[in-house]
Amino acid sequence: MFYEGKIYRPPSEAKSIILQITVGCQHNACTFCTMYKDKSFRIKSRAEINDIINTAHAQDSDAERIFLADGDAIAVDSVLLIEILDQLYEKFPQLKRVGIYGGPKDILAKSPKELAELKAHGLTMVYLGVESGNEEILTSVCKGVSPEQMIAAGQKLKESGLALSCTVILGLGGNILSQEHALDTARVISAIDPHYLGALTLMVEQSTPLAKAIKRGSFQLLTPLESLTELRTLIQHLNVTHCVFRSNHASNYLPLRATLPDEQADLLVTLDNVIGSQSLERLRPEYWRGL
């Protein structure tokens, strides 16, 4: 359906129609990511988008969920995004949800009024890759924003009324910055107070600058138990109002799910039991890339 290159979407959008209204990622500089390295960022023309929507309608006119790709499609001008949203809800009468990736810089570039208007026209969910709350880590992976800017982006989305799903990456600081990564990330996530939080585990692609750092010996991956210890510290220090937490991606050693803070204590007990046993039997196989 008019896709350019590989298409990525959040796990929770597995049942959604994916409409690629942008190609690639406007930032595209993160040292751990290869998702959009084979693409040059561009916003598709209005004619292309019309063709995409019409093709999607012909394939599934009863679609209830749509996800707008690629990496930070929220970078599209708000006037055009509103036109697209209006067209989608007109074309798909059963449509209940529209999701989108949002880079922190592109979120900050939009005014509160723009975000509120996007919500009013049917944008439902924004996915924000926080990755880490530690300034040194964010700088080293070239995320392009500071922890305080990340907080501002997340809070701006929440204040607009949009549903916000954040992701963080366990192990992104290696073994040297593991404690700082956990504590600072807990601070940033607590300040944002997202509706949803997903914790992924670092998976290293061979072609990334991060892979080269591992081979040089300047970055050391966490062991499975160290990764769970980092996650425990993160969970322990989270202070959120009502957050659906998931750490059940294929990258994660131990699949976990909970609603925080209601099940926070239970989650810590589960992690303590696994970490305390010092056993790898309950854990999924390691997903390291043979480095």
ChimeraX commands (.cxc) that place a marker at each C-alpha (Angstrom):
marker #1 position 0.00,0.00,0.00 radius 0.5
marker #1 position 2.42,2.68,-1.26 radius 0.5
marker #1 position 5.04,1.80,1.38 radius 0.5
marker #1 position 8.60,3.07,0.99 radius 0.5
marker #1 position 11.18,0.96,2.78 radius 0.5
marker #1 position 10.53,-1.01,5.95 radius 0.5
marker #1 position 7.52,0.00,8.00 radius 0.5
marker #1 position 7.62,0.15,11.80 radius 0.5
marker #1 position 4.75,0.57,14.23 radius 0.5
marker #1 position 4.25,0.28,18.00 radius 0.5
marker #1 position 3.31,-3.20,19.28 radius 0.5
marker #1 position -0.13,-1.92,20.34 radius 0.5
marker #1 position -0.87,-0.93,16.73 radius 0.5
marker #1 position -0.70,-4.53,15.48 radius 0.5
marker #1 position -4.36,-4.47,14.42 radius 0.5
marker #1 position -4.24,-1.02,12.86 radius 0.5
marker #1 position -4.06,-0.02,9.22 radius 0.5
marker #1 position -0.67,1.62,8.69 radius 0.5
marker #1 position -0.75,4.73,6.51 radius 0.5
marker #1 position 2.69,6.07,5.60 radius 0.5
marker #1 position 2.14,9.82,5.29 radius 0.5
marker #1 position 5.81,10.62,5.90 radius 0.5
marker #1 position 8.93,8.71,4.91 radius 0.5
marker #1 position 11.69,8.14,7.43 radius 0.5
marker #1 position 12.55,10.13,10.54 radius 0.5
marker #1 position 13.32,13.84,10.52 radius 0.5
marker #1 position 15.86,13.51,13.39 radius 0.5
marker #1 position 17.35,10.14,12.34 radius 0.5
marker #1 position 20.54,10.58,14.37 radius 0.5
marker #1 position 20.14,8.21,17.34 radius 0.5
marker #1 position 23.21,5.98,17.64 radius 0.5
marker #1 position 21.25,2.87,18.67 radius 0.5
marker #1 position 18.65,3.01,15.87 radius 0.5
marker #1 position 18.77,1.72,12.28 radius 0.5
marker #1 position 15.05,1.89,11.56 radius 0.5
marker #1 position 15.15,4.76,9.07 radius 0.5
marker #1 position 18.79,4.95,8.00 radius 0.5
marker #1 position 17.93,3.82,4.47 radius 0.5
marker #1 position 15.45,6.66,3.95 radius 0.5
marker #1 position 15.58,10.41,3.47 radius 0.5
marker #1 position 12.87,12.20,5.41 radius 0.5
marker #1 position 10.04,13.70,3.42 radius 0.5
marker #1 position 6.36,14.44,3.84 radius 0.5
marker #1 position 4.29,12.81,1.14 radius 0.5
marker #1 position 2.32,15.03,-1.21 radius 0.5
marker #1 position -1.39,15.59,-0.75 radius 0.5
marker #1 position -2.03,13.57,-3.92 radius 0.5
marker #1 position 0.00,10.64,-2.57 radius 0.5
marker #1 position -1.83,10.76,0.74 radius 0.5
marker #1 position -5.19,10.80,-1.04 radius 0.5
marker #1 position -4.18,7.69,-2.99 radius 0.5
marker #1 position -3.04,5.97,0.21 radius 0.5
marker #1 position -6.30,6.72,2.01 radius 0.5
marker #1 position -8.43,5.62,-0.96 radius 0.5
marker #1 position -6.48,2.36,-1.27 radius 0.5
marker #1 position -6.84,1.67,2.44 radius 0.5
marker #1 position -10.58,2.34,2.21 radius 0.5
marker #1 position -10.92,-0.10,-0.68 radius 0.5
marker #1 position -9.17,-2.77,1.36 radius 0.5
marker #1 position -10.95,-2.24,4.67 radius 0.5
marker #1 position -13.68,0.37,4.82 radius 0.5
marker #1 position -14.70,-0.82,8.31 radius 0.5
marker #1 position -11.30,-0.19,9.91 radius 0.5
marker #1 position -11.51,0.94,13.52 radius 0.5
marker #1 position -7.83,1.79,14.06 radius 0.5
marker #1 position -5.29,3.62,11.92 radius 0.5
marker #1 position -1.64,4.41,12.60 radius 0.5
marker #1 position 0.13,7.24,10.77 radius 0.5
marker #1 position 3.75,6.41,9.91 radius 0.5
marker #1 position 6.77,6.90,9.64 radius 0.5
marker #1 position 9.05,7.82,12.51 radius 0.5
marker #1 position 7.76,11.22,13.56 radius 0.5
marker #1 position 4.72,11.86,11.40 radius 0.5
marker #1 position 3.59,14.50,13.88 radius 0.5
marker #1 position 6.14,16.72,12.10 radius 0.5
marker #1 position 3.52,17.19,9.36 radius 0.5
marker #1 position 2.06,20.70,9.36 radius 0.5
marker #1 position -0.95,20.79,11.67 radius 0.5
marker #1 position -3.30,22.15,8.98 radius 0.5
marker #1 position -2.49,19.18,6.74 radius 0.5
marker #1 position -2.75,16.74,9.64 radius 0.5
marker #1 position -6.21,18.06,10.46 radius 0.5
marker #1 position -7.24,17.67,6.82 radius 0.5
marker #1 position -5.98,14.06,6.90 radius 0.5
marker #1 position -7.79,13.30,10.15 radius 0.5
marker #1 position -11.07,14.75,8.87 radius 0.5
marker #1 position -10.72,12.72,5.69 radius 0.5
marker #1 position -10.05,9.53,7.63 radius 0.5
marker #1 position -13.09,9.89,9.85 radius 0.5
marker #1 position -15.21,10.67,6.81 radius 0.5
marker #1 position -13.90,7.69,4.86 radius 0.5
marker #1 position -13.93,5.20,7.72 radius 0.5
marker #1 position -17.25,5.47,9.62 radius 0.5
marker #1 position -16.18,2.85,12.19 radius 0.5
marker #1 position -12.88,4.59,12.97 radius 0.5
marker #1 position -12.28,4.90,16.73 radius 0.5
marker #1 position -8.59,5.56,17.07 radius 0.5
marker #1 position -5.72,7.23,15.18 radius 0.5
marker #1 position -2.16,6.92,16.51 radius 0.5
marker #1 position 1.10,8.60,15.50 radius 0.5
marker #1 position 4.79,8.68,16.42 radius 0.5
marker #1 position 5.95,12.00,17.83 radius 0.5
marker #1 position 9.56,13.11,18.14 radius 0.5
marker #1 position 10.18,15.42,21.11 radius 0.5
marker #1 position 11.49,18.28,18.97 radius 0.5
marker #1 position 8.49,18.13,16.66 radius 0.5
marker #1 position 6.10,18.04,19.62 radius 0.5
marker #1 position 7.78,21.10,21.13 radius 0.5
marker #1 position 7.48,22.89,17.79 radius 0.5
marker #1 position 3.69,22.69,17.93 radius 0.5
marker #1 position 1.66,25.09,20.03 radius 0.5
marker #1 position -0.74,23.89,22.73 radius 0.5
marker #1 position -3.58,25.12,20.52 radius 0.5
marker #1 position -2.37,23.02,17.59 radius 0.5
marker #1 position -2.16,19.87,19.71 radius 0.5
marker #1 position -5.63,20.51,21.18 radius 0.5
marker #1 position -7.00,20.95,17.65 radius 0.5
marker #1 position -5.44,17.68,16.55 radius 0.5
marker #1 position -7.15,16.00,19.49 radius 0.5
marker #1 position -10.46,17.67,18.59 radius 0.5
marker #1 position -10.19,16.35,15.03 radius 0.5
marker #1 position -9.64,12.78,16.16 radius 0.5
marker #1 position -5.95,12.20,16.82 radius 0.5
marker #1 position -6.02,9.78,19.72 radius 0.5
marker #1 position -2.60,8.49,20.73 radius 0.5
marker #1 position 0.94,9.84,20.46 radius 0.5
marker #1 position 3.96,7.58,20.97 radius 0.5
marker #1 position 7.01,9.32,22.43 radius 0.5
marker #1 position 10.41,7.61,22.63 radius 0.5
marker #1 position 11.87,8.93,25.87 radius 0.5
marker #1 position 14.61,6.25,25.89 radius 0.5
marker #1 position 16.38,7.68,28.96 radius 0.5
marker #1 position 16.04,10.49,31.45 radius 0.5
marker #1 position 19.79,10.84,31.94 radius 0.5
marker #1 position 21.38,13.83,30.22 radius 0.5
marker #1 position 24.71,12.12,29.59 radius 0.5
marker #1 position 23.00,9.15,27.96 radius 0.5
marker #1 position 20.67,11.29,25.85 radius 0.5
marker #1 position 23.70,13.25,24.63 radius 0.5
marker #1 position 25.78,10.14,23.92 radius 0.5
marker #1 position 23.01,8.51,21.85 radius 0.5
marker #1 position 22.35,11.81,19.99 radius 0.5
marker #1 position 18.68,12.00,20.96 radius 0.5
marker #1 position 18.75,15.73,20.31 radius 0.5
marker #1 position 16.98,16.93,23.46 radius 0.5
marker #1 position 17.70,17.31,27.16 radius 0.5
marker #1 position 15.74,15.58,29.94 radius 0.5
marker #1 position 13.91,18.83,30.66 radius 0.5
marker #1 position 12.94,19.22,27.01 radius 0.5
marker #1 position 11.67,15.64,27.03 radius 0.5
marker #1 position 9.55,16.42,30.09 radius 0.5
marker #1 position 8.21,19.56,28.42 radius 0.5
marker #1 position 7.25,17.59,25.30 radius 0.5
marker #1 position 5.48,14.90,27.30 radius 0.5
marker #1 position 3.65,17.36,29.54 radius 0.5
marker #1 position 2.58,19.40,26.51 radius 0.5
marker #1 position 0.94,16.34,24.98 radius 0.5
marker #1 position -0.82,15.42,28.20 radius 0.5
marker #1 position -2.12,18.93,28.73 radius 0.5
marker #1 position -3.65,18.82,25.25 radius 0.5
marker #1 position -5.78,15.84,26.26 radius 0.5
marker #1 position -4.07,13.40,23.89 radius 0.5
marker #1 position -3.30,9.90,25.15 radius 0.5
marker #1 position 0.44,9.51,25.62 radius 0.5
marker #1 position 2.48,6.32,25.39 radius 0.5
marker #1 position 6.16,6.57,26.34 radius 0.5
marker #1 position 8.95,4.07,25.78 radius 0.5
marker #1 position 12.26,3.69,27.59 radius 0.5
marker #1 position 15.19,1.42,26.74 radius 0.5
marker #1 position 16.71,-0.74,29.47 radius 0.5
marker #1 position 20.50,-0.97,29.26 radius 0.5
marker #1 position 20.95,2.18,27.17 radius 0.5
marker #1 position 23.57,3.47,29.61 radius 0.5
marker #1 position 25.50,0.23,29.71 radius 0.5
marker #1 position 26.81,-1.08,33.01 radius 0.5
marker #1 position 28.59,2.16,33.93 radius 0.5
marker #1 position 25.49,4.38,33.92 radius 0.5
marker #1 position 22.89,1.76,34.81 radius 0.5
marker #1 position 21.93,3.25,38.17 radius 0.5
marker #1 position 21.83,6.80,36.83 radius 0.5
marker #1 position 19.79,5.67,33.84 radius 0.5
marker #1 position 17.19,4.01,36.07 radius 0.5
marker #1 position 16.87,6.86,38.57 radius 0.5
marker #1 position 16.88,9.72,36.06 radius 0.5
marker #1 position 14.47,7.93,33.76 radius 0.5
marker #1 position 12.11,7.36,36.69 radius 0.5
marker #1 position 12.27,11.10,37.41 radius 0.5
marker #1 position 11.47,12.09,33.84 radius 0.5
marker #1 position 8.65,9.57,33.45 radius 0.5
marker #1 position 7.18,10.62,36.79 radius 0.5
marker #1 position 7.25,14.26,35.72 radius 0.5
marker #1 position 5.51,13.41,32.43 radius 0.5
marker #1 position 3.04,10.99,34.08 radius 0.5
marker #1 position 2.09,9.20,30.82 radius 0.5
marker #1 position -1.00,7.06,30.32 radius 0.5
marker #1 position 1.11,4.18,29.00 radius 0.5
marker #1 position 4.74,3.16,29.52 radius 0.5
marker #1 position 6.70,0.49,27.69 radius 0.5
marker #1 position 10.17,-0.68,28.73 radius 0.5
marker #1 position 12.17,-2.27,25.92 radius 0.5
marker #1 position 15.57,-3.92,26.31 radius 0.5
marker #1 position 18.47,-2.62,24.24 radius 0.5
marker #1 position 18.97,-4.66,21.07 radius 0.5
marker #1 position 22.18,-3.78,19.26 radius 0.5
marker #1 position 22.25,-3.65,15.48 radius 0.5
marker #1 position 25.64,-4.40,13.95 radius 0.5
marker #1 position 25.79,-1.27,11.79 radius 0.5
marker #1 position 25.18,1.27,14.56 radius 0.5
marker #1 position 27.75,3.52,16.26 radius 0.5
marker #1 position 26.72,1.85,19.52 radius 0.5
marker #1 position 27.82,-1.55,18.15 radius 0.5
marker #1 position 31.22,-0.07,17.33 radius 0.5
marker #1 position 31.49,1.26,20.90 radius 0.5
marker #1 position 30.81,-2.25,22.23 radius 0.5
marker #1 position 33.52,-3.73,20.01 radius 0.5
marker #1 position 35.97,-1.05,21.19 radius 0.5
marker #1 position 35.15,-1.95,24.78 radius 0.5
marker #1 position 33.89,1.53,25.67 radius 0.5
marker #1 position 30.32,0.29,26.20 radius 0.5
marker #1 position 29.42,-2.89,28.07 radius 0.5
marker #1 position 26.00,-4.47,27.75 radius 0.5
marker #1 position 24.04,-5.46,30.83 radius 0.5
marker #1 position 23.57,-9.11,31.68 radius 0.5
marker #1 position 19.95,-10.32,31.92 radius 0.5
marker #1 position 19.94,-10.05,35.72 radius 0.5
marker #1 position 21.58,-6.61,35.61 radius 0.5
marker #1 position 18.88,-5.52,33.19 radius 0.5
marker #1 position 16.16,-6.70,35.58 radius 0.5
marker #1 position 17.89,-4.95,38.47 radius 0.5
marker #1 position 17.87,-1.73,36.44 radius 0.5
marker #1 position 14.18,-2.23,35.72 radius 0.5
marker #1 position 13.49,-2.80,39.41 radius 0.5
marker #1 position 15.15,0.50,40.32 radius 0.5
marker #1 position 13.15,2.28,37.64 radius 0.5
marker #1 position 9.84,0.80,38.82 radius 0.5
marker #1 position 10.63,1.46,42.49 radius 0.5
marker #1 position 11.15,5.17,41.90 radius 0.5
marker #1 position 8.25,5.81,39.54 radius 0.5
marker #1 position 5.57,8.14,40.86 radius 0.5
marker #1 position 2.70,8.12,38.38 radius 0.5
marker #1 position -1.03,8.71,38.68 radius 0.5
marker #1 position -2.48,5.95,36.49 radius 0.5
marker #1 position -0.16,4.26,34.01 radius 0.5
marker #1 position -0.51,1.01,32.10 radius 0.5
marker #1 position 2.97,-0.52,32.16 radius 0.5
marker #1 position 4.25,-3.17,29.76 radius 0.5
marker #1 position 7.62,-4.85,29.47 radius 0.5
marker #1 position 6.58,-7.78,27.30 radius 0.5
marker #1 position 8.28,-6.94,24.00 radius 0.5
marker #1 position 10.30,-9.68,22.30 radius 0.5
marker #1 position 13.46,-7.92,23.50 radius 0.5
marker #1 position 12.57,-8.25,27.19 radius 0.5
marker #1 position 14.02,-11.05,29.31 radius 0.5
marker #1 position 10.99,-11.27,31.59 radius 0.5
marker #1 position 7.50,-10.40,30.28 radius 0.5
marker #1 position 5.75,-8.09,32.73 radius 0.5
marker #1 position 2.54,-6.09,32.77 radius 0.5
marker #1 position 0.89,-4.03,35.46 radius 0.5
marker #1 position -1.16,-0.94,36.19 radius 0.5
marker #1 position 0.78,1.60,38.22 radius 0.5
marker #1 position 0.73,2.54,41.00 radius 0.5
marker #1 position -1.90,-0.05,42.00 radius 0.5
marker #1 position 0.26,-3.05,41.14 radius 0.5
marker #1 position 3.65,-1.44,41.71 radius 0.5
marker #1 position 4.38,-3.41,44.90 radius 0.5
marker #1 position 3.42,-6.69,43.24 radius 0.5
marker #1 position 5.70,-5.92,40.31 radius 0.5
marker #1 position 8.62,-5.29,42.66 radius 0.5
marker #1 position 7.99,-8.59,44.47 radius 0.5
marker #1 position 8.03,-10.45,41.16 radius 0.5
marker #1 position 11.30,-8.81,40.16 radius 0.5
marker #1 position 12.83,-9.46,43.59 radius 0.5
marker #1 position 11.96,-13.15,43.35 radius 0.5
marker #1 position 13.54,-13.53,39.92 radius 0.5
marker #1 position 16.62,-11.44,40.72 radius 0.5
marker #1 position 17.05,-13.12,44.11 radius 0.5
marker #1 position 16.97,-16.61,42.62 radius 0.5
marker #1 position 19.97,-15.74,40.40 radius 0.5
marker #1 position 18.47,-18.17,37.90 radius 0.5
marker #1 position 18.11,-17.63,34.18 radius 0.5
marker #1 position 15.61,-20.45,33.75 radius 0.5
marker #1 position 12.59,-18.15,33.88 radius 0.5
marker #1 position 14.07,-15.71,31.43 radius 0.5
marker #1 position 13.69,-15.56,27.70 radius 0.5
marker #1 position 16.81,-16.22,25.58 radius 0.5
marker #1 position 19.26,-13.38,25.25 radius 0.5
marker #1 position 18.73,-11.15,22.23 radius 0.5
marker #1 position 22.22,-9.77,21.95 radius 0.5
marker #1 position 23.54,-9.68,18.41 radius 0.5
marker #1 position 26.62,-11.85,18.88 radius 0.5
marker #1 position 28.82,-8.94,19.85 radius 0.5
marker link #1:1,2 radius 0.2
marker link #1:2,3 radius 0.2
marker link #1:3,4 radius 0.2
marker link #1:4,5 radius 0.2
marker link #1:5,6 radius 0.2
marker link #1:6,7 radius 0.2
marker link #1:7,8 radius 0.2
marker link #1:8,9 radius 0.2
marker link #1:9,10 radius 0.2
marker link #1:10,11 radius 0.2
marker link #1:11,12 radius 0.2
marker link #1:12,13 radius 0.2
marker link #1:13,14 radius 0.2
marker link #1:14,15 radius 0.2
marker link #1:15,16 radius 0.2
marker link #1:16,17 radius 0.2
marker link #1:17,18 radius 0.2
marker link #1:18,19 radius 0.2
marker link #1:19,20 radius 0.2
marker link #1:20,21 radius 0.2
marker link #1:21,22 radius 0.2
marker link #1:22,23 radius 0.2
marker link #1:23,24 radius 0.2
marker link #1:24,25 radius 0.2
marker link #1:25,26 radius 0.2
marker link #1:26,27 radius 0.2
marker link #1:27,28 radius 0.2
marker link #1:28,29 radius 0.2
marker link #1:29,30 radius 0.2
marker link #1:30,31 radius 0.2
marker link #1:31,32 radius 0.2
marker link #1:32,33 radius 0.2
marker link #1:33,34 radius 0.2
marker link #1:34,35 radius 0.2
marker link #1:35,36 radius 0.2
marker link #1:36,37 radius 0.2
marker link #1:37,38 radius 0.2
marker link #1:38,39 radius 0.2
marker link #1:39,40 radius 0.2
marker link #1:40,41 radius 0.2
marker link #1:41,42 radius 0.2
marker link #1:42,43 radius 0.2
marker link #1:43,44 radius 0.2
marker link #1:44,45 radius 0.2
marker link #1:45,46 radius 0.2
marker link #1:46,47 radius 0.2
marker link #1:47,48 radius 0.2
marker link #1:48,49 radius 0.2
marker link #1:49,50 radius 0.2
marker link #1:50,51 radius 0.2
marker link #1:51,52 radius 0.2
marker link #1:52,53 radius 0.2
marker link #1:53,54 radius 0.2
marker link #1:54,55 radius 0.2
marker link #1:55,56 radius 0.2
marker link #1:56,57 radius 0.2
marker link #1:57,58 radius 0.2
marker link #1:58,59 radius 0.2
marker link #1:59,60 radius 0.2
marker link #1:60,61 radius 0.2
marker link #1:61,62 radius 0.2
marker link #1:62,63 radius 0.2
marker link #1:63,64 radius 0.2
marker link #1:64,65 radius 0.2
marker link #1:65,66 radius 0.2
marker link #1:66,67 radius 0.2
marker link #1:67,68 radius 0.2
marker link #1:68,69 radius 0.2
marker link #1:69,70 radius 0.2
marker link #1:70,71 radius 0.2
marker link #1:71,72 radius 0.2
marker link #1:72,73 radius 0.2
marker link #1:73,74 radius 0.2
marker link #1:74,75 radius 0.2
marker link #1:75,76 radius 0.2
marker link #1:76,77 radius 0.2
marker link #1:77,78 radius 0.2
marker link #1:78,79 radius 0.2
marker link #1:79,80 radius 0.2
marker link #1:80,81 radius 0.2
marker link #1:81,82 radius 0.2
marker link #1:82,83 radius 0.2
marker link #1:83,84 radius 0.2
marker link #1:84,85 radius 0.2
marker link #1:85,86 radius 0.2
marker link #1:86,87 radius 0.2
marker link #1:87,88 radius 0.2
marker link #1:88,89 radius 0.2
marker link #1:89,90 radius 0.2
marker link #1:90,91 radius 0.2
marker link #1:91,92 radius 0.2
marker link #1:92,93 radius 0.2
marker link #1:93,94 radius 0.2
marker link #1:94,95 radius 0.2
marker link #1:95,96 radius 0.2
marker link #1:96,97 radius 0.2
marker link #1:97,98 radius 0.2
marker link #1:98,99 radius 0.2
marker link #1:99,100 radius 0.2
marker link #1:100,101 radius 0.2
marker link #1:101,102 radius 0.2
marker link #1:102,103 radius 0.2
marker link #1:103,104 radius 0.2
marker link #1:104,105 radius 0.2
marker link #1:105,106 radius 0.2
marker link #1:106,107 radius 0.2
marker link #1:107,108 radius 0.2
marker link #1:108,109 radius 0.2
marker link #1:109,110 radius 0.2
marker link #1:110,111 radius 0.2
marker link #1:111,112 radius 0.2
marker link #1:112,113 radius 0.2
marker link #1:113,114 radius 0.2
marker link #1:114,115 radius 0.2
marker link #1:115,116 radius 0.2
marker link #1:116,117 radius 0.2
marker link #1:117,118 radius 0.2
marker link #1:118,119 radius 0.2
marker link #1:119,120 radius 0.2
marker link #1:120,121 radius 0.2
marker link #1:121,122 radius 0.2
marker link #1:122,123 radius 0.2
marker link #1:123,124 radius 0.2
marker link #1:124,125 radius 0.2
marker link #1:125,126 radius 0.2
marker link #1:126,127 radius 0.2
marker link #1:127,128 radius 0.2
marker link #1:128,129 radius 0.2
marker link #1:129,130 radius 0.2
marker link #1:130,131 radius 0.2
marker link #1:131,132 radius 0.2
marker link #1:132,133 radius 0.2
marker link #1:133,134 radius 0.2
marker link #1:134,135 radius 0.2
marker link #1:135,136 radius 0.2
marker link #1:136,137 radius 0.2
marker link #1:137,138 radius 0.2
marker link #1:138,139 radius 0.2
marker link #1:139,140 radius 0.2
marker link #1:140,141 radius 0.2
marker link #1:141,142 radius 0.2
marker link #1:142,143 radius 0.2
marker link #1:143,144 radius 0.2
marker link #1:144,145 radius 0.2
marker link #1:145,146 radius 0.2
marker link #1:146,147 radius 0.2
marker link #1:147,148 radius 0.2
marker link #1:148,149 radius 0.2
marker link #1:149,150 radius 0.2
marker link #1:150,151 radius 0.2
marker link #1:151,152 radius 0.2
marker link #1:152,153 radius 0.2
marker link #1:153,154 radius 0.2
marker link #1:154,155 radius 0.2
marker link #1:155,156 radius 0.2
marker link #1:156,157 radius 0.2
marker link #1:157,158 radius 0.2
marker link #1:158,159 radius 0.2
marker link #1:159,160 radius 0.2
marker link #1:160,161 radius 0.2
marker link #1:161,162 radius 0.2
marker link #1:162,163 radius 0.2
marker link #1:163,164 radius 0.2
marker link #1:164,165 radius 0.2
marker link #1:165,166 radius 0.2
marker link #1:166,167 radius 0.2
marker link #1:167,168 radius 0.2
marker link #1:168,169 radius 0.2
marker link #1:169,170 radius 0.2
marker link #1:170,171 radius 0.2
marker link #1:171,172 radius 0.2
marker link #1:172,173 radius 0.2
marker link #1:173,174 radius 0.2
marker link #1:174,175 radius 0.2
marker link #1:175,176 radius 0.2
marker link #1:176,177 radius 0.2
marker link #1:177,178 radius 0.2
marker link #1:178,179 radius 0.2
marker link #1:179,180 radius 0.2
marker link #1:180,181 radius 0.2
marker link #1:181,182 radius 0.2
marker link #1:182,183 radius 0.2
marker link #1:183,184 radius 0.2
marker link #1:184,185 radius 0.2
marker link #1:185,186 radius 0.2
marker link #1:186,187 radius 0.2
marker link #1:187,188 radius 0.2
marker link #1:188,189 radius 0.2
marker link #1:189,190 radius 0.2
marker link #1:190,191 radius 0.2
marker link #1:191,192 radius 0.2
marker link #1:192,193 radius 0.2
marker link #1:193,194 radius 0.2
marker link #1:194,195 radius 0.2
marker link #1:195,196 radius 0.2
marker link #1:196,197 radius 0.2
marker link #1:197,198 radius 0.2
marker link #1:198,199 radius 0.2
marker link #1:199,200 radius 0.2
marker link #1:200,201 radius 0.2
marker link #1:201,202 radius 0.2
marker link #1:202,203 radius 0.2
marker link #1:203,204 radius 0.2
marker link #1:204,205 radius 0.2
marker link #1:205,206 radius 0.2
marker link #1:206,207 radius 0.2
marker link #1:207,208 radius 0.2
marker link #1:208,209 radius 0.2
marker link #1:209,210 radius 0.2
marker link #1:210,211 radius 0.2
marker link #1:211,212 radius 0.2
marker link #1:212,213 radius 0.2
marker link #1:213,214 radius 0.2
marker link #1:214,215 radius 0.2
marker link #1:215,216 radius 0.2
marker link #1:216,217 radius 0.2
marker link #1:217,218 radius 0.2
marker link #1:218,219 radius 0.2
marker link #1:219,220 radius 0.2
marker link #1:220,221 radius 0.2
marker link #1:221,222 radius 0.2
marker link #1:222,223 radius 0.2
marker link #1:223,224 radius 0.2
marker link #1:224,225 radius 0.2
marker link #1:225,226 radius 0.2
marker link #1:226,227 radius 0.2
marker link #1:227,228 radius 0.2
marker link #1:228,229 radius 0.2
marker link #1:229,230 radius 0.2
marker link #1:230,231 radius 0.2
marker link #1:231,232 radius 0.2
marker link #1:232,233 radius 0.2
marker link #1:233,234 radius 0.2
marker link #1:234,235 radius 0.2
marker link #1:235,236 radius 0.2
marker link #1:236,237 radius 0.2
marker link #1:237,238 radius 0.2
marker link #1:238,239 radius 0.2
marker link #1:239,240 radius 0.2
marker link #1:240,241 radius 0.2
marker link #1:241,242 radius 0.2
marker link #1:242,243 radius 0.2
marker link #1:243,244 radius 0.2
marker link #1:244,245 radius 0.2
marker link #1:245,246 radius 0.2
marker link #1:246,247 radius 0.2
marker link #1:247,248 radius 0.2
marker link #1:248,249 radius 0.2
marker link #1:249,250 radius 0.2
marker link #1:250,251 radius 0.2
marker link #1:251,252 radius 0.2
marker link #1:252,253 radius 0.2
marker link #1:253,254 radius 0.2
marker link #1:254,255 radius 0.2
marker link #1:255,256 radius 0.2
marker link #1:256,257 radius 0.2
marker link #1:257,258 radius 0.2
marker link #1:258,259 radius 0.2
marker link #1:259,260 radius 0.2
marker link #1:260,261 radius 0.2
marker link #1:261,262 radius 0.2
marker link #1:262,263 radius 0.2
marker link #1:263,264 radius 0.2
marker link #1:264,265 radius 0.2
marker link #1:265,266 radius 0.2
marker link #1:266,267 radius 0.2
marker link #1:267,268 radius 0.2
marker link #1:268,269 radius 0.2
marker link #1:269,270 radius 0.2
marker link #1:270,271 radius 0.2
marker link #1:271,272 radius 0.2
marker link #1:272,273 radius 0.2
marker link #1:273,274 radius 0.2
marker link #1:274,275 radius 0.2
marker link #1:275,276 radius 0.2
marker link #1:276,277 radius 0.2
marker link #1:277,278 radius 0.2
marker link #1:278,279 radius 0.2
marker link #1:279,280 radius 0.2
marker link #1:280,281 radius 0.2
marker link #1:281,282 radius 0.2
marker link #1:282,283 radius 0.2
marker link #1:283,284 radius 0.2
marker link #1:284,285 radius 0.2
marker link #1:285,286 radius 0.2
marker link #1:286,287 radius 0.2
marker link #1:287,288 radius 0.2
marker link #1:288,289 radius 0.2
marker link #1:289,290 radius 0.2
marker link #1:290,291 radius 0.2
view
